[in-house]
Amino acid sequence: MLKTAESRERWLFWLLAVLVLGAGLGLRDPWPADEPRFALVARQMVESGQWLFPMRGDELYADKPPLFMWLQAAALALVGNLRIAFLLPSLLASLGTLWLVRDLGARLYERRAGTHAGWALLFTVAFTFQARRAQIDPLLVFWTTLSAYGLLRHLLRGPDLPMWWLGWFAAGMGVITKGVGVVALLVLIPAAFAIARGWQGIGPMGWRRPATWLGPLVLLLPVALWVGPMLWTVAHSQDPALHAYADDILLRQTAKRYADPWHHRQPAWYFVEVMLTQWIPAWLAVPFLWRDWRDALRAKDARLLVLLGGVVAILLFFSLSAGKREVYILPALPLFCLALGPWLPQVVERVAARRLAFALAALLSAVLGIAGAMVAFGHPSFEQRLDDIRGFAGSGDALGWALLAIGAWGGAMLLFFGLRRGVAALLGTFAGLWLIAGLAMQPLLNDASSARGLMRRAGATIGDDAELGFVAWKEQNLLMADRAVRTFGFKRDAALQLRDALDWQRAAPATRWLMVEANALAPCIDRSVSVDLGISNRRDWWLVPARAVRCAPGEALTPPASAPEEDGT
């Protein structure tokens, strides 16, 4: 009977994991801020056959190492469908992270610890939300979790040198994913403390053994496989763009970005706010088990010290930099859930914990249901504001009904499970939220959020035989365009882009149109002759035919006003 129960739990877990994380796969296009950028780079890799130096339009893209984009490009080459391919690396990486957490929890403690840690991670809002998006962070979390998996199996269940080497190799893979992939190695700090103080259950690192030192060398292997060919090509090239790319990716986007960030500046306590708001419901278990943590640490349990110490070390590492985003501390979340795992079976049996989970499910259902009713049945001016701000083009009512459906589903979960099974009611409510969001809400919002609707309108306006050039464009515009598009740089000043674009248009004024973001339109462009395409991704876009241009060749163009920033990197 025990084996049957374990088998049922395992099947239920992985079925829900695939449904919750994969709902909506193939039903939407990449959405800003980051998704269109990476998908565009990946598609250009496939189309050009040039994978070593990522390209965004006609410029090199040096903001991130290429591994995530390589995986997207490989998925695109394999399945041939961008809507599926761009999400596959995040989905598979997140499923892999869940497996690692369940397995490591079982190895460090016992099976139930691993299963409960896996459930906690699956339904933590920060993890689920990021796993459903095509950003780099889910892949980074997989590598950091794999790194911690290998290191801890060696230190806490070893010695196991192959696992030790695996931990260092995974850290290297994390480096060529997002630079900060080495953060998993921070678990070695509390591990060293535990070894020095003689805590129970941890073995020596064995630095006096030559085989141990292969670990740091193994870390350099994946880095060298990327950096070596890249630097060799740069060294044998006279192209200044390639040299600038190498300097940018190796220095400015790593050490300088950490030490002297130029955006996303937040206060020192920012990540505490993130944990309290986005690590729900996992952290809600802490008030019920902190005494167990205290007793385990007093008993010198090295397992808990290393897990919690790793969480604290990662938080401190990212808190020391002025630049902060909520996703930065995501690698700490699997360690946090592993630290919860051994005591969660007792927590979910407590009446107070069940009531808290039930109340949270009721609150979530009520808020979403009320919000849905306000959208679906509220004053039309509210829906019009949604259209004006986000360009939803009349999808407000359907969005409201989708929110109402989530609220109704949550209510059904509360009635079905009742107060005695409040934790199950909460997880069922979250499952319904993610399923309805993926299968109903995302398709409704796709045209506006992905720029597909915008580019469809642009193509219909200019006709099949016209040429199109972009000025002050965003990645989603190029990704969703229905034809080959001429670009004039991406990071270049918009006034310089417009100058070159107007010269290009003058060469064939009858067939060439420009698509320009409103803030980049010069005063010498007649808006009454141009076509206002409307708002997409908080920007107003215009189509400019040659007859709307009153600018003389060589005329100085007014610098554009600042556009809303949505760059998430």
Summary of the structure (lengths in Angstrom):
residues: 569
radius of gyration: 26.0
end to end distance: 49.7
largest distance: 83.7
contacts: 1973
relative contact order: 0.10
helix: 68%
strand: 6%
